[in-house]
Amino acid sequence: MPHLRLALHQIDACVGDLARNAETILRWTRHAAGRGAHLIAFPEMALTGYPVEDLALRSSFVEASRAALRALAGRLAAQGLGEVPVIVGYLDREDHDEPRHGRPAGAPQNAAAVLYRGGVALTFAKHHLPNYGVFDEFRYFVPGDTLPVIRVHGVDVALAICEDLWQDGGRVPATRSAGAGLLLSVNASPYERDKDDTRLELVRRRAREAGCTTAYLAMTGGQDELVFDGDSLVVDKDGTVLARAPQFAESCVLVDLDLPAAAPVPPSGVLDDGLRVDHRLLTPDPLPHHAPRAAPGEAERLTDLEEIYGALVVGLRAYVTKNGFRSVVLGLSGGIDSALVATLACDALGAEQVHAVAMPSRYSSEHSLTDAADLAHRTGLSFRTVPIGPMFDAYMQALPLTGLAEENLQSRLRGTTLMALSNQEGHLVLAPGNKSELACGYSTLYGDSVGGYGPLKDVYKSVVYQLARWRNQAAADGGHTPPIPEHTLTKPPSAELRPGQVDTDSLPDYDVLDRILELYVDRDRGREEIVGRGFDAALVTRVLRMVDRAEYKRRQYPPGPKISAKGFGKDRRLPITNHWREGD
């Protein structure tokens, strides 16, 4: 059987930074070619970054992507790398545009190209366009209608892009019909909890359907609210894992494959779902077997909490650095949310780039101040105290307030203080709110919702506690000081905006609340079905009312990393003005 050394590069691309992304592709290509790779691949839209959103509708950006692709092909050849085929995802357009209603203007395409010997040997566009969750690809792209196949050292390799594997039909059965020896799919594939297991089973199933070894190459890093976890993998035609890359890290998977020889007559014609075979003969002659063999094996898998924590760190780091910030600032209250956000920031950026501010009022407890100072000491972050009492008193003299208005004033003064420090010192403000609070509207608009990024936006309160305990245990297991004080983990959560206040004055117990929210927010279950799961009917009605009334607040909350199947933002799009109520 012919032998093929395949190099899969899961890289961190930045949307719009064509020059930086091209340099990354060059660097990793040199790395793989130096290790004897015969075929090199990069993820979906690696040259432009993903997702490009409405940039796809801007003809100047499409043309810049096409020009960057051609320039990259020339640079690869100029550096002695032209004899190795390199697959690169980029933004293209259909040359024969047919303007019509419902078709994206300019006919952009989510495409990939095979670069070889200084030129573009073949291009193809994604066939299946996802239109669910965070994906709007019907808005932006027109589909491809080919089955691209390249012959590399005597092996026919069929090519696909992400959703082409996630949807039935199309390029997977067409690969079997074409008799290809390898199916290679390039993907972005944003992270969400437990998706790695779903992805593995998908690739195994598609390999059996295609009847050949299947490689799934994914992206890593972060882009706005999306996090990419890598986890690239290769399975044989029976679904046995041959190689699997680490999660949340740039890496190269180099694997030696023994694959069926291509048929003497190249595949042609129209196959499944009307896909036309587009075959390119690159290197027809098989290579002799040689030693040593690349045996990458499987990277160690992360536990569930370790995986979530890693996603939050990667998302935070990417957002801060890609948007030109070097440091962050946050209010450190001594509570669990700000404690976890501060710890995440230290892990993502280094403690020297994290600035925390205690902003006590007349209602702040002594333990809140000591817990905040203790965390600062444990992590080494920069810490200062700015009392808001004088500001509060001055405001109250000018505009006397009572009740909720008085409580919220404290939060808004803290938000104003953090934004002032951001303007003065150049830090990005981190908002500490979690998904439970955002769901129920338990936050102060222009107060604790102030910030440029919300690391816990998609993390329920009960999971906040789990992550904090896991992080402390991981530190202890490594012989380090746990970053989060034990008292922060054990005391009742409170906003401390009035004497003796605790969260349960306004919200149900978080363990119960989060289970109701997960059904309503993440799974779109209605009131009667949730009550049928054993929850108190009056409580369910109350929680659902809070969620529905808070939509306007969530629209004004900063972005944060998506870790669930349905996060607030692109995933969940409900009208603000909405009189529908479950159970009415």
GUTORGU-771775 format. One line per 5 residues: number of its first residue (from 1); their letters; for each residue x, y, z of C-alpha. Coordinates in Angstrom, 2 decimals, m for minus. Example, Ala and Ser with C-alpha at 12.3 -4.5 7.8 and 13.67 -1.06 7.14 Angstrom:
GUTORGU-771775
1) as) 12.30 m4.50 7.80 ~ 13.67 m1.06 7.14
***
This chain:
GUTORGU-771775
1) mphlr) 0.00 0.00 0.00 ~ 1.24 3.53 m0.71 ~ 2.65 5.43 2.22 ~ 1.71 9.02 3.05 ~ 3.04 11.23 5.85
6) lalhq) 0.25 13.67 6.73 ~ 0.77 16.88 8.71 ~ m2.26 18.49 10.34 ~ m1.67 21.94 11.83 ~ m4.18 23.24 14.34
11) idacv) m3.28 26.92 14.54 ~ m4.65 30.09 16.12 ~ m5.66 32.49 13.33 ~ m6.80 36.10 13.82 ~ m9.70 37.44 11.76
16) gdlar) m8.55 40.01 9.23 ~ m4.83 39.68 9.93 ~ m3.86 38.16 6.59 ~ m0.15 38.90 7.00 ~ 0.10 37.35 10.47
21) naeti) m1.89 34.30 9.44 ~ 0.26 33.80 6.34 ~ 3.41 33.95 8.44 ~ 1.96 31.32 10.79 ~ 1.19 29.06 7.83
26) lrwtr) 4.72 29.51 6.44 ~ 6.32 28.77 9.80 ~ 4.36 25.58 10.39 ~ 4.84 24.44 6.79 ~ 8.62 24.71 7.21
31) haagr) 8.28 22.70 10.41 ~ 6.29 19.90 8.74 ~ 8.37 19.80 5.56 ~ 11.49 19.50 7.69 ~ 9.97 16.40 9.24
36) gahli) 9.26 14.78 5.89 ~ 5.57 15.55 5.43 ~ 4.06 14.64 2.05 ~ 0.77 16.51 2.50 ~ 0.26 19.52 4.79
41) afpem) m3.07 20.98 5.89 ~ m4.33 24.03 7.77 ~ m7.82 24.72 9.16 ~ m10.92 26.24 7.64 ~ m10.35 29.91 6.72
46) altgy) m6.91 29.80 8.32 ~ m5.70 32.62 6.06 ~ m8.49 35.04 6.96 ~ m9.43 33.82 10.42 ~ m12.88 32.51 11.33
51) pvedl) m15.65 33.60 11.42 ~ m15.31 36.63 9.16 ~ m19.02 37.51 9.47 ~ m19.99 40.56 7.36 ~ m16.43 40.97 6.12
56) alrss) m17.44 38.23 3.67 ~ m19.80 40.74 2.05 ~ m17.04 43.31 1.55 ~ m15.54 42.78 m1.90 ~ m12.27 44.48 m0.90
61) fveas) m11.70 41.87 1.80 ~ m12.56 38.99 m0.53 ~ m10.05 40.25 m3.07 ~ m7.42 40.76 m0.38 ~ m7.91 37.14 0.68
66) raalr) m7.53 35.88 m2.88 ~ m4.40 37.97 m3.40 ~ m2.92 36.80 m0.10 ~ m3.49 33.18 m1.15 ~ m1.63 33.64 m4.43
71) alagr) 1.20 35.45 m2.65 ~ 1.43 32.65 m0.11 ~ 1.75 30.06 m2.87 ~ 4.63 32.03 m4.36 ~ 6.38 32.46 m1.01
76) laaqg) 6.13 28.73 m0.28 ~ 7.85 27.93 m3.56 ~ 10.46 30.66 m3.07 ~ 11.39 29.12 0.27 ~ 11.85 25.66 m1.21
81) lgevp) 8.49 24.33 0.02 ~ 6.65 24.21 m3.30 ~ 6.95 20.45 m3.87 ~ 4.75 19.64 m0.87 ~ 0.99 20.21 m1.41
86) vivgy) m0.41 22.57 1.23 ~ m4.14 22.87 1.90 ~ m5.22 26.29 3.22 ~ m8.68 27.61 4.09 ~ m9.47 31.14 2.87
91) ldred) m12.28 33.44 1.69 ~ m13.09 33.25 m2.01 ~ m15.97 34.13 m4.33 ~ m17.74 32.38 m7.13 ~ m16.38 33.85 m10.36
96) hdepr) m19.68 33.42 m12.19 ~ m21.91 35.38 m9.85 ~ m25.64 35.18 m10.48 ~ m27.24 38.00 m8.48 ~ m30.69 37.05 m7.23
101) hgrpa) m32.88 37.48 m4.19 ~ m31.64 35.45 m1.23 ~ m28.12 35.03 m2.58 ~ m25.24 36.84 m0.80 ~ m24.06 39.83 m2.82
106) gapqn) m20.77 39.05 m4.53 ~ m21.23 35.28 m4.05 ~ m18.56 34.84 m1.33 ~ m17.43 31.30 m0.56 ~ m15.96 29.59 2.46
111) aaavl) m13.20 27.95 0.48 ~ m9.93 26.07 0.64 ~ m7.10 25.74 m1.85 ~ m4.30 23.31 m2.62 ~ m1.06 25.26 m3.04
116) yrggv) 1.60 23.45 m5.06 ~ 4.73 24.44 m6.99 ~ 4.15 28.15 m6.57 ~ 0.54 28.20 m7.72 ~ m3.02 27.34 m6.76
121) altfa) m3.54 23.80 m8.01 ~ m7.18 23.47 m6.95 ~ m9.86 25.41 m5.10 ~ m13.16 24.27 m3.63 ~ m15.93 25.71 m1.47
126) khhlp) m17.84 24.28 1.48 ~ m20.83 22.32 0.21 ~ m23.03 22.15 3.33 ~ m23.53 25.63 4.87 ~ m24.54 25.59 8.56
131) nygvf) m27.36 27.87 9.62 ~ m27.90 27.17 13.32 ~ m26.44 28.23 16.66 ~ m23.59 30.67 16.08 ~ m23.44 29.90 12.35
136) defry) m24.97 32.19 9.69 ~ m23.28 30.79 6.61 ~ m26.38 30.95 4.40 ~ m26.24 34.71 4.99 ~ m22.65 34.96 3.85
141) fvpgd) m21.73 32.22 1.39 ~ m22.80 30.29 m1.66 ~ m22.12 26.54 m1.59 ~ m19.58 24.54 m3.54 ~ m20.76 21.82 m5.94
146) tlpvi) m17.67 19.66 m6.42 ~ m15.95 16.73 m4.80 ~ m12.30 17.88 m4.83 ~ m9.79 15.04 m5.10 ~ m6.00 15.29 m5.31
151) rvhgv) m3.64 12.43 m6.09 ~ m0.61 12.58 m3.80 ~ 2.07 9.88 m4.07 ~ m0.36 7.40 m5.57 ~ m3.23 8.06 m3.13
156) dvala) m6.49 9.82 m3.99 ~ m7.33 12.27 m1.20 ~ m10.88 13.67 m1.07 ~ m11.27 17.09 0.57 ~ m14.08 18.61 2.63
161) icedl) m14.76 21.59 4.89 ~ m16.28 21.22 8.37 ~ m20.07 21.05 7.90 ~ m19.53 18.67 5.00 ~ m18.89 16.07 7.70
166) wqdgg) m21.51 17.24 10.21 ~ m24.38 16.92 7.71 ~ m25.53 13.70 6.06 ~ m24.95 13.23 2.37 ~ m22.72 15.22 0.09
171) rvpat) m18.99 14.74 0.18 ~ m18.87 11.78 2.57 ~ m20.78 9.29 0.40 ~ m19.25 10.90 m2.69 ~ m15.81 10.05 m1.27
176) rsaga) m16.79 6.37 m1.16 ~ m18.19 6.54 m4.69 ~ m14.96 8.10 m5.92 ~ m12.87 5.35 m4.28 ~ m10.64 7.80 m2.38
181) gllls) m8.10 6.40 0.04 ~ m8.24 9.35 2.48 ~ m10.91 11.90 3.39 ~ m9.40 15.09 4.80 ~ m11.71 17.70 6.34
186) vnasp) m10.46 21.14 7.40 ~ m12.53 22.77 10.15 ~ m12.88 25.66 12.57 ~ m15.40 23.87 14.84 ~ m15.98 26.13 17.88
191) yerdk) m15.75 24.60 21.32 ~ m18.66 23.73 23.54 ~ m18.89 21.46 26.55 ~ m18.71 17.72 25.71 ~ m18.27 18.43 21.99
196) ddtrl) m15.00 16.48 21.88 ~ m16.88 13.22 22.48 ~ m19.53 14.13 19.92 ~ m16.83 15.04 17.40 ~ m15.01 11.73 17.87
201) elvrr) m18.13 9.68 17.28 ~ m18.99 11.80 14.24 ~ m15.59 11.24 12.62 ~ m15.72 7.52 13.36 ~ m19.15 7.27 11.74
206) rarea) m18.13 9.30 8.70 ~ m14.99 7.20 8.20 ~ m17.12 4.06 8.05 ~ m19.53 5.76 5.64 ~ m16.72 7.03 3.41
211) gctta) m14.98 3.65 3.57 ~ m11.56 5.17 4.13 ~ m9.21 6.73 6.66 ~ m10.56 10.13 7.72 ~ m8.66 13.12 9.10
216) ylamt) m10.42 15.95 10.95 ~ m8.31 19.08 11.34 ~ m9.59 21.80 13.69 ~ m8.57 25.30 14.71 ~ m7.44 26.47 18.15
221) ggqde) m7.45 29.84 19.91 ~ m10.25 32.36 20.33 ~ m12.25 34.86 18.29 ~ m14.66 37.21 20.09 ~ m17.16 34.88 21.84
226) lvfdg) m15.92 31.68 20.20 ~ m13.18 29.41 21.51 ~ m11.55 26.73 19.35 ~ m10.19 23.69 21.14 ~ m8.18 21.94 18.45
231) dslvv) m8.60 18.22 19.22 ~ m7.73 17.26 15.64 ~ m7.87 13.52 14.96 ~ m7.27 10.79 12.43 ~ m9.21 7.50 12.38
236) dkdgt) m8.95 4.51 10.06 ~ m11.86 3.25 7.96 ~ m13.16 1.20 10.88 ~ m13.12 4.16 13.28 ~ m10.00 3.25 15.23
241) vlara) m8.16 6.36 16.42 ~ m4.70 6.63 14.85 ~ m3.77 10.09 16.16 ~ m5.33 12.81 18.28 ~ m3.98 16.30 18.99
246) pqfae) m4.03 18.15 22.32 ~ m6.83 20.53 23.23 ~ m6.39 24.33 23.38 ~ m2.86 24.34 21.99 ~ m1.25 25.03 18.63
251) scvlv) 0.36 21.83 17.42 ~ 1.27 19.67 14.45 ~ m0.08 16.13 14.19 ~ 2.34 14.17 12.03 ~ 1.09 10.69 11.17
256) dldlp) 2.27 8.02 8.74 ~ m0.58 6.33 6.89 ~ m0.63 3.23 4.71 ~ m3.46 3.88 2.28 ~ m5.05 2.11 m0.72
261) aaapv) m3.51 2.82 m4.07 ~ m5.54 5.01 m6.38 ~ m7.24 3.40 m9.36 ~ m5.38 3.72 m12.67 ~ m8.23 5.79 m14.08
266) ppsgv) m8.95 8.92 m12.00 ~ m12.52 9.30 m10.72 ~ m14.75 11.57 m12.76 ~ m18.35 12.47 m13.41 ~ m21.20 13.43 m11.12
271) lddgl) m21.57 11.56 m7.83 ~ m23.77 11.71 m4.75 ~ m25.91 14.85 m4.26 ~ m24.93 16.03 m7.72 ~ m21.31 16.69 m6.78
276) rvdhr) m18.97 16.81 m9.76 ~ m15.52 15.27 m9.27 ~ m12.73 17.81 m9.61 ~ m9.54 15.71 m9.73 ~ m5.94 16.96 m9.78
281) lltpd) m2.95 14.73 m10.42 ~ m0.11 16.13 m8.30 ~ 2.34 13.30 m7.58 ~ 1.17 10.04 m9.17 ~ 3.93 7.65 m8.12
286) plphh) 3.78 5.97 m4.70 ~ 6.70 6.37 m2.30 ~ 8.61 3.38 m0.97 ~ 8.09 2.55 2.69 ~ 10.75 3.95 4.91
291) apraa) 11.66 4.17 8.57 ~ 11.41 5.66 11.10 ~ 7.63 6.03 11.26 ~ 5.81 8.91 12.89 ~ 3.72 7.55 15.75
296) pgeae) 1.96 10.47 17.41 ~ m0.62 8.51 19.39 ~ m3.32 10.28 21.36 ~ m2.75 13.41 23.43 ~ m3.85 13.17 27.04
301) rltdl) m7.52 14.07 27.41 ~ m8.68 16.81 29.76 ~ m11.27 16.27 32.46 ~ m14.59 18.09 32.07 ~ m13.73 20.92 34.48
306) eeiyg) m10.16 21.16 33.19 ~ m11.54 21.47 29.67 ~ m13.98 24.26 30.63 ~ m11.31 26.13 32.54 ~ m8.93 25.83 29.60
311) alvvg) m11.57 27.23 27.26 ~ m12.15 30.23 29.52 ~ m8.43 30.95 29.77 ~ m7.89 30.67 26.00 ~ m10.93 32.82 25.24
316) lrayv) m9.87 35.54 27.67 ~ m6.27 35.58 26.48 ~ m7.28 35.74 22.82 ~ m9.76 38.55 23.32 ~ m7.38 40.70 25.33
321) tkngf) m4.29 40.24 23.18 ~ m5.96 40.26 19.75 ~ m7.73 43.51 20.59 ~ m4.49 45.25 21.49 ~ m4.73 45.26 25.30
326) rsvvl) m1.86 44.22 27.53 ~ m3.61 44.30 30.91 ~ m7.00 44.02 32.57 ~ m8.73 45.58 35.57 ~ m11.62 44.25 37.62
331) glsgg) m13.44 44.90 40.86 ~ m12.36 42.41 43.52 ~ m15.17 42.08 46.03 ~ m14.10 39.02 47.98 ~ m16.92 37.06 46.31
336) idsal) m16.62 33.90 44.26 ~ m17.25 35.40 40.81 ~ m14.61 38.12 40.95 ~ m12.21 35.67 42.61 ~ m12.54 33.20 39.73
341) vatla) m12.31 35.95 37.10 ~ m9.14 37.29 38.72 ~ m7.64 33.78 38.80 ~ m8.54 33.17 35.15 ~ m6.95 36.48 34.21
346) cdalg) m3.74 35.64 36.05 ~ m3.56 32.27 34.29 ~ m4.32 33.84 30.89 ~ m2.12 36.93 31.02 ~ 0.21 36.63 34.01
351) aeqvh) m0.44 38.20 37.41 ~ 1.62 41.28 36.58 ~ m0.94 42.24 33.92 ~ m3.96 41.91 36.25 ~ m5.11 44.93 38.28
356) avamp) m7.78 44.46 40.92 ~ m9.64 47.13 42.84 ~ m11.54 46.79 46.12 ~ m14.29 49.42 46.27 ~ m15.88 49.14 49.72
361) sryss) m19.06 50.92 50.73 ~ m20.74 51.24 54.14 ~ m22.31 47.80 53.59 ~ m19.11 45.96 52.72 ~ m18.21 43.32 55.29
366) ehslt) m14.76 43.10 56.80 ~ m14.30 39.58 55.45 ~ m14.93 40.82 51.91 ~ m11.96 43.15 52.16 ~ m9.71 40.56 53.79
371) daadl) m10.73 37.86 51.29 ~ m9.94 40.17 48.37 ~ m6.57 41.10 49.84 ~ m5.84 37.43 50.54 ~ m6.50 36.47 46.91
376) ahrtg) m4.27 39.30 45.73 ~ m1.48 38.02 47.98 ~ m1.94 34.42 46.81 ~ m1.87 35.27 43.10 ~ 0.52 38.23 43.07
381) lsfrt) m1.79 40.50 41.10 ~ m1.76 44.28 41.53 ~ m4.25 45.36 44.20 ~ m5.54 48.70 45.40 ~ m8.48 50.01 47.45
386) vpigp) m10.70 52.89 46.31 ~ m13.53 53.51 48.83 ~ m16.76 54.63 47.16 ~ m18.27 56.04 50.36 ~ m17.40 59.70 49.65
391) mfday) m18.71 59.41 46.08 ~ m21.90 57.78 47.31 ~ m22.51 60.45 49.94 ~ m21.94 63.26 47.43 ~ m24.38 61.71 44.98
396) mqalp) m27.01 61.16 47.66 ~ m26.77 64.80 48.70 ~ m27.39 65.90 45.13 ~ m30.10 63.29 44.39 ~ m31.54 61.47 47.42
401) ltgla) m32.39 57.85 46.52 ~ m33.93 54.96 48.43 ~ m34.46 51.23 48.05 ~ m33.29 49.56 44.86 ~ m32.17 52.86 43.34
406) eenlq) m29.85 53.41 46.31 ~ m28.50 49.87 46.10 ~ m27.80 50.14 42.37 ~ m26.05 53.46 42.80 ~ m23.23 51.66 44.64
411) srlrg) m22.76 49.24 41.78 ~ m22.79 52.04 39.21 ~ m20.19 54.02 41.13 ~ m17.96 50.95 41.04 ~ m18.49 50.59 37.32
416) ttlma) m17.64 54.25 36.78 ~ m14.49 53.86 38.87 ~ m13.31 50.87 36.83 ~ m13.99 52.62 33.54 ~ m12.08 55.69 34.78
421) lsnqe) m9.08 53.48 35.55 ~ m9.43 51.85 32.15 ~ m9.35 55.24 30.42 ~ m6.50 56.49 32.57 ~ m4.26 53.42 32.54
426) ghlvl) m5.28 51.52 29.40 ~ m6.63 48.33 31.00 ~ m9.54 46.31 29.63 ~ m12.33 46.05 32.23 ~ m13.51 42.53 33.02
431) apgnk) m17.16 42.05 34.02 ~ m17.64 39.29 36.62 ~ m21.28 38.30 35.98 ~ m22.17 34.63 35.55 ~ m24.84 32.99 33.41
436) selac) m27.25 32.43 36.30 ~ m27.27 36.13 37.18 ~ m27.50 37.24 33.55 ~ m30.37 34.86 32.94 ~ m32.39 36.28 35.83
441) gystl) m31.40 39.91 35.40 ~ m29.63 39.84 38.77 ~ m27.14 42.48 37.79 ~ m27.00 46.26 37.68 ~ m27.02 47.81 34.24
446) ygdsv) m24.01 50.17 33.94 ~ m22.75 48.79 37.24 ~ m21.46 45.25 37.61 ~ m22.29 44.74 33.94 ~ m19.66 47.33 32.97
451) ggygp) m16.73 45.90 31.05 ~ m15.22 44.97 27.73 ~ m15.32 41.20 28.30 ~ m17.24 38.85 30.60 ~ m15.25 35.63 31.20
456) lkdvy) m18.12 33.92 33.09 ~ m20.94 35.00 30.79 ~ m21.72 31.39 29.80 ~ m20.91 29.75 33.16 ~ m23.70 28.92 35.59
461) ksvvy) m23.10 29.83 39.25 ~ m22.96 26.21 40.39 ~ m20.22 25.57 37.80 ~ m18.38 28.70 39.00 ~ m17.99 27.01 42.37
466) qlarw) m16.91 23.73 40.74 ~ m14.26 25.49 38.67 ~ m12.96 27.42 41.67 ~ m12.61 24.25 43.74 ~ m10.97 22.43 40.83
471) rnqaa) m8.47 25.27 40.32 ~ m7.54 25.25 44.00 ~ m7.12 21.48 43.98 ~ m5.00 21.62 40.83 ~ m2.74 24.16 42.53
476) adggh) m2.45 22.04 45.66 ~ m1.70 18.91 43.61 ~ 1.10 20.82 41.87 ~ 2.61 21.99 45.13 ~ 1.39 25.59 44.72
481) tppip) m0.73 27.87 46.85 ~ m4.44 27.61 45.98 ~ m5.38 31.03 44.56 ~ m8.90 31.35 45.98 ~ m9.34 31.76 49.77
486) ehtlt) m11.37 29.01 51.41 ~ m13.68 31.55 53.02 ~ m14.64 32.84 49.58 ~ m15.74 29.31 48.67 ~ m17.79 28.69 51.81
491) kppsa) m19.56 31.98 52.61 ~ m23.05 32.67 51.19 ~ m22.85 34.70 47.96 ~ m23.94 38.32 48.35 ~ m23.88 41.59 46.42
496) elrpg) m23.54 43.43 49.76 ~ m25.67 46.39 48.70 ~ m27.69 46.49 51.92 ~ m27.26 45.14 55.46 ~ m27.27 41.33 55.65
501) qvdtd) m28.07 40.85 51.97 ~ m27.53 37.43 50.36 ~ m28.33 36.24 46.84 ~ m31.08 33.91 48.05 ~ m33.09 36.97 49.09
506) slpdy) m33.81 37.46 45.38 ~ m32.97 34.13 43.74 ~ m33.70 30.46 44.42 ~ m30.89 28.19 45.58 ~ m28.39 28.09 42.72
511) dvldr) m28.38 24.30 42.41 ~ m32.13 24.34 41.73 ~ m32.07 27.56 39.73 ~ m29.33 26.37 37.39 ~ m31.16 23.14 36.56
516) ilely) m34.28 25.13 35.62 ~ m32.23 27.61 33.60 ~ m30.39 24.86 31.76 ~ m33.73 23.42 30.60 ~ m35.25 26.79 29.65
521) vdrdr) m32.25 28.67 28.28 ~ m30.03 25.92 26.87 ~ m32.68 23.43 25.74 ~ m35.67 25.67 24.99 ~ m38.01 23.57 27.14
526) greei) m41.37 25.11 27.99 ~ m42.91 25.68 31.42 ~ m45.08 22.55 31.48 ~ m42.21 20.28 30.52 ~ m39.94 21.81 33.17
531) vgrgf) m42.64 21.41 35.84 ~ m43.04 17.83 34.63 ~ m39.40 17.23 35.56 ~ m40.39 17.63 39.23 ~ m39.83 21.35 39.84
536) daalv) m42.29 23.45 41.82 ~ m44.73 25.10 39.41 ~ m44.75 28.49 41.12 ~ m40.95 28.54 41.24 ~ m40.68 27.66 37.55
541) trvlr) m43.10 30.43 36.63 ~ m41.14 32.93 38.71 ~ m37.79 31.95 37.18 ~ m39.10 32.03 33.62 ~ m40.60 35.49 34.21
546) mvdra) m37.25 36.78 35.45 ~ m35.46 35.38 32.41 ~ m37.93 36.88 29.96 ~ m37.90 40.32 31.58 ~ m34.09 40.56 31.53
551) eykrr) m33.54 40.27 27.80 ~ m32.82 44.00 27.45 ~ m30.08 43.75 30.05 ~ m28.37 40.83 28.36 ~ m28.26 42.70 25.04
556) qyppg) m26.06 45.31 26.74 ~ m23.67 42.89 28.45 ~ m20.16 42.55 27.00 ~ m19.09 39.48 25.02 ~ m17.74 36.42 26.77
561) pkisa) m16.53 32.93 25.82 ~ m19.13 30.41 24.71 ~ m18.82 27.05 26.47 ~ m22.38 25.70 26.35 ~ m24.62 24.48 23.56
566) kgfgk) m26.57 27.75 23.79 ~ m24.88 30.83 25.19 ~ m26.37 34.29 25.45 ~ m25.59 36.19 22.27 ~ m25.49 34.66 18.80
571) drrlp) m26.80 31.33 20.03 ~ m29.96 32.65 21.66 ~ m31.79 35.41 19.82 ~ m35.07 36.54 21.35 ~ m36.95 39.79 20.86
576) itnhw) m36.60 42.35 23.62 ~ m40.18 43.51 23.14 ~ m41.96 40.21 23.71 ~ m45.33 39.59 25.37 ~ m45.26 35.81 25.06
581) regd) m45.07 34.16 28.47 ~ m44.84 30.45 29.15 ~ m47.98 29.18 30.88 ~ m50.23 32.14 30.01
***
